[in-house]
Structures are given as structure tokens and as C-alpha cells.
Amino acid sequence: MLTIGELASYAGVTVRAVRHYHAKGLLPEPDRDHSGYRRYNAGAVVELIKIRTLAESGVPLARVRELLRADPAEFAVAVADIDKRLRAEIRQRQRHRERIARLAAGDNLALPPQVVEFLDHLRALGVDERIVRVERDGWIPLAARFPDRVRELIARKRAQIAHPQLIDFYLTLSAALDRTDNDAMLVELVDKVAVYLARLADEHGADYVGGGIEPSLAELLDTLAFDTAPPTRRLIELLRQQGWTGWTKLERVDPK
């Protein structure tokens, strides 16, 4: 016969846990002996180990008693149900971790959810984090200045990012960031971008490409981009030779 301390030691739990299981009705309390102590037999050790194992596996205490009394078929069904619940909780916790990561990155601090989703989409495409930061820093003052236009602007951006040419633009620019001999890469990139911009302007109009951003704000956003990713300044110089100027507010110009 064992004391409560010895029982807890054999089962690998604390005395407090044993008393908690008593209070929940999971482990029967034995009668006290003539000395006033409760004494436990080997069966209590086995039962307590089963309770501990189920509890550590994530089974709610409210269902432990049900599983202890279930036959093999009922036990299998109950375990499958608990596993389904646990997998749902894991997915939810993973979403929470992703949100925390975005908060740590500063995306959610000053940006609406639609923009945060767009930035995550760029990351999923493999775009360099520095380019993502250029986009993020540009959207912060843009969303503050035009909160009512965010949905329109981000919908346009999402439609454009679906085009292979724009995806290639982001990825090529990402690759150019760490190259000192990146001019040939940028020249080739600009040739592709100019054709793409011309097609967009012809199909949707010049304002679709330029975005209708006021010049002073566009200049501010351009400065943010140039400071974060210096190759973008050279890219704009090359783009002017192809008949376009600007970064945030693209406009057609005379290439000469």
C-alpha cells in the first residue's frame, strides 16, 4: 500500500496533480487507514499513469473519464475526434505565429490587412525582403494619405502581380541587389518593363500605370525606395531612356 506521495512518484506526477484528479472524479479516493492516511494500491498507480498519459496527449480532463471506460472501438473513435481537434488547434496556433511574425516585422503596425496580404504574397513569390521593405515603406504613407483608395490601389497591384512580366521584374531586381556588375541585368530588365508598361497604358490608360498619385507624395515615396534599394535609382535612369520616368508615379516622357 502506498502513500499519496509514493503514488505520485511512481506515476510521475505531483501530489497536487493527484489531488486535482481526485477533485475531478477521475481517480477514486481510498478510505483512510487507522492512522488517518489514505493508502493506494498498485491499481491506482496504473490508473493514474493512464490519466497522466491522456492528459499529456492533449485530451481534455472532461473526456478522460469517458476514454478510461471506453471499449476499443469507442476509444478509437474518441481518439480520432480528439486528434482532429488538436490538428485544428495547431493550424490556429500556426496562424497566430504568422501574425506575430508580421507584427515583429512591422507590417501590421501601420498597414491595412489587404496590404499586409500583398506583402506576404511577394514573400511567397521569393521576392527579396529588401524589395518587400521598399513596397511596405511606400504603402505606409500612401495608406495614411489615401485610406479610401487602398482597396482600389491594392486590387490593381494584385492584378498586376499576376502578370509574369511583373513577377519577373521583382525577382530580377531582387537578384540585382547584391551584384556590383548589375548594369547589364538592369538594362535587360528595363527593356522588358518598358514593353510591359506600354501595353498596360495602351489597354487601361496612362492613369492606370501612374496610379494617380500626387507629385509631392510620389517624390517622397521614390526617395524611400532609392534609400532602401539603391539600384532602383539606376533603373529609373535607364527607364527614362525607354520613354518612362518615375518609380511610384510612372509617366511617359520623350526618350530624347
C-alpha positions in Angstrom: 0.0 0.0 0.0 1.3 3.4 -1.0 1.0 6.9 0.5 -0.1 9.7 -1.8 3.5 10.9 -2.2 4.7 7.4 -3.2 1.8 7.1 -5.7 2.6 10.4 -7.3 6.3 9.4 -7.5 5.5 6.1 -9.2 3.2 7.7 -11.7 5.5 10.7 -12.5 3.1 13.4 -11.3 2.9 15.8 -8.4 0.9 15.3 -5.2 -1.1 18.3 -6.2 -2.0 16.7 -9.5 -3.2 13.6 -7.7 -5.5 15.7 -5.5 -6.7 17.6 -8.6 -7.6 14.3 -10.3 -9.5 13.3 -7.1 -11.4 16.6 -7.2 -12.3 16.0 -10.9 -13.6 12.5 -10.1 -11.0 10.8 -12.3 -9.2 8.9 -9.6 -11.2 7.4 -6.7 -10.1 8.4 -3.2 -9.4 5.4 -1.0 -10.6 5.3 2.6 -8.2 6.4 5.3 -6.5 3.8 7.4 -6.5 3.7 11.2 -3.7 6.3 11.2 -5.8 8.7 9.2 -3.8 8.3 5.9 -5.1 7.4 2.5 -3.3 4.3 1.1 -3.2 3.4 -2.6 -2.8 0.0 -4.2 -1.0 -0.9 -7.5 -4.2 -0.5 -9.4 -4.3 3.2 -8.5 -0.7 3.6 -10.0 -1.9 2.0 -13.3 -5.0 4.2 -13.4 -3.0 7.3 -12.6 -0.5 6.6 -15.3 -3.3 6.3 -17.8 -4.8 9.6 -16.7 -1.5 11.3 -16.9 -0.8 9.9 -20.4 -4.1 11.0 -21.7 -3.8 14.5 -20.2 -0.3 15.0 -21.6 -1.6 13.9 -25.0 -3.9 16.9 -25.0 -7.1 15.1 -24.0 -9.3 17.4 -22.0 -9.9 16.2 -18.5 -13.6 16.3 -19.1 -13.1 13.4 -21.7 -10.5 11.4 -19.8 -13.1 9.5 -17.7 -15.0 8.7 -21.0 -11.9 7.2 -22.5 -10.9 5.3 -19.5 -14.2 3.5 -19.6 -14.5 3.1 -23.4 -14.2 -0.2 -25.2 -11.6 -0.4 -28.0 -14.0 0.7 -30.8 -15.3 3.7 -28.7 -11.7 4.6 -27.7 -10.6 4.7 -31.4 -13.5 7.0 -32.4 -12.9 9.3 -29.5 -9.1 9.5 -30.2 -9.8 10.3 -33.8 -12.1 13.1 -32.8 -9.5 14.5 -30.3 -6.8 14.3 -33.0 -9.0 16.3 -35.4 -9.5 18.9 -32.7 -5.8 19.1 -31.9 -4.9 19.5 -35.6 -7.3 22.4 -35.9 -5.7 24.0 -32.8 -2.3 23.5 -34.3 -3.4 25.3 -37.5 -4.9 28.1 -35.5 -1.7 28.5 -33.4 0.4 28.5 -36.6 -1.8 31.3 -37.9 -1.2 33.1 -34.6 2.6 32.7 -35.0 2.4 34.1 -38.6 0.5 37.1 -37.3 3.1 37.6 -34.5 5.9 37.3 -37.1 4.2 40.0 -39.2 3.9 42.2 -36.2 7.6 41.8 -35.4 8.4 42.7 -39.0 6.3 45.9 -38.6 3.9 45.2 -41.4 0.7 45.3 -39.3 1.8 48.3 -37.3 0.6 50.9 -39.8 -0.9 49.0 -42.7 -4.3 47.7 -43.6 -4.8 43.9 -43.9 -5.0 44.0 -47.7 -1.6 45.5 -48.0 -0.1 43.0 -45.5 -1.5 40.2 -47.5 0.1 41.6 -50.6 3.4 41.9 -48.9 3.2 38.3 -47.8 2.3 37.3 -51.4 5.5 38.9 -52.6 7.5 37.0 -50.0 5.8 33.8 -51.1 6.9 34.5 -54.6 10.5 34.7 -53.4 11.0 38.5 -53.7 13.9 39.7 -51.7 13.0 41.2 -48.3 14.6 44.5 -49.2 12.3 44.9 -52.1 9.4 43.9 -49.9 10.5 46.6 -47.5 10.5 49.2 -50.3 6.9 48.2 -51.1 6.0 48.3 -47.4 7.6 51.7 -46.7 5.8 53.1 -49.7 2.4 51.8 -48.7 2.6 53.3 -45.2 2.4 57.0 -46.2 0.2 56.1 -49.2 -2.4 54.4 -47.0 -2.2 57.2 -44.5 -2.8 59.8 -47.3 -5.4 57.9 -49.2 -7.2 55.5 -46.8 -10.2 55.4 -49.0 -8.2 54.4 -52.1 -6.3 51.5 -50.5 -8.7 48.8 -51.7 -8.7 50.2 -55.3 -4.9 50.6 -55.4 -4.1 47.2 -53.8 -6.7 45.4 -56.1 -4.8 47.0 -59.1 -1.5 45.9 -57.7 -2.7 42.3 -57.1 -4.0 42.2 -60.7 -0.6 43.4 -62.0 1.4 41.0 -59.9 -0.4 38.1 -61.5 1.4 39.0 -64.8 4.6 37.0 -65.4 6.4 40.2 -66.5 5.9 41.9 -63.2 6.8 38.9 -61.2 10.0 38.7 -63.3 10.6 42.3 -62.6 10.5 41.8 -58.8 12.7 38.7 -58.9 15.3 40.2 -61.3 15.5 43.3 -59.3 16.0 41.2 -56.2 18.8 39.3 -57.8 20.5 42.6 -58.8 20.7 44.0 -55.3 23.8 42.1 -54.3 25.6 42.4 -57.7 28.2 45.1 -58.3 28.1 44.4 -62.1 24.3 44.5 -62.3 24.0 47.1 -65.1 23.6 44.6 -67.9 20.9 42.9 -65.8 19.1 46.2 -65.2 19.3 47.1 -68.9 17.7 43.9 -69.9 15.1 44.3 -67.1 14.2 47.8 -68.3 13.7 46.6 -71.8 11.1 44.1 -70.6 9.4 46.5 -68.2 9.1 49.2 -70.9 7.2 46.9 -73.2 5.0 45.8 -70.3 4.2 49.4 -69.2 3.4 50.4 -72.8 0.9 47.5 -73.1 -0.7 48.4 -69.8 -1.0 52.1 -70.8 -2.5 51.2 -74.2 -5.0 48.7 -72.6 -6.0 50.6 -69.5 -4.9 54.2 -69.9 -1.9 56.2 -68.6 -3.6 56.8 -65.2 -3.7 53.0 -64.6 0.1 52.9 -64.8 0.7 56.1 -62.9 -1.7 55.4 -60.2 -3.0 59.0 -59.9 -0.5 59.8 -57.1 0.2 63.5 -56.4 3.7 64.5 -57.4 4.9 65.6 -53.9 3.9 62.2 -52.4 5.3 60.3 -55.3 8.7 62.1 -54.8 8.6 61.2 -51.2 7.9 57.5 -51.9 10.6 57.5 -54.6 13.1 58.7 -52.1 12.2 55.9 -49.7 12.7 53.4 -52.5 16.1 54.8 -53.6 17.4 54.8 -50.0 16.3 51.2 -49.3 17.3 49.7 -52.6 19.9 52.0 -54.4 19.8 50.0 -57.7 16.3 51.4 -58.2 17.8 54.8 -58.9 19.8 53.4 -61.8 16.8 51.5 -63.0 14.8 54.8 -63.3 17.7 56.4 -65.3 17.6 53.5 -67.7 13.8 53.5 -67.8 13.8 57.2 -68.9 15.8 56.2 -72.0 12.9 53.9 -72.9 10.3 56.7 -72.5 9.2 56.3 -68.9 10.0 58.3 -65.8 9.3 57.9 -62.1 9.0 54.9 -59.7 5.9 55.4 -57.8 4.1 57.6 -60.4 5.2 56.3 -63.8 4.7 58.7 -66.7 5.5 58.6 -70.4 8.2 61.0 -71.5 10.2 61.7 -74.7 13.1 59.3 -74.6 15.3 62.0 -76.1 
